[in-house]
């Protein structure tokens, strides 16, 4: 499963709010909603977030294996 935990840690480290991403950087609020609920985002969105946050992909998401 994909986790967006690193995304929220990156926001905290860079002192950037979701409000800033939505209203100042133009990130769709639906995208933030999808991430909060663990839903898929496009690679284009991932690229945009990396550009805005000046970070790497692993600073946005991580793979967490399902427990059996």
C-alpha positions, 0 to 999 in steps of 0.5 A, a space after each residue: 500500500 502507498 502511504 503519504 506519511 512522508 508528505 506530511 512530514 515534509 510539509 512540517 519540515 518546510 513549514 508549508 501548509 495545505 492552505 498554502 499548497 491549495 490557495 498559493 501554489 494552485 494544488 487542487 484541494 481534491 488532490 489533498 483530499 485524495 492523499 489524506 484518504 490514501 487514494 492514488 494520485 497521478 505521476 504528474 501531480 507527484 512531479 508538481 508536488 516535488 517541484 513545489 516542495 523542492 523534494 524527492 519522490 520518497 519525501 512524498 510517498 512510501 510503499 508499505 507492504 500489506 501485513 499477511 
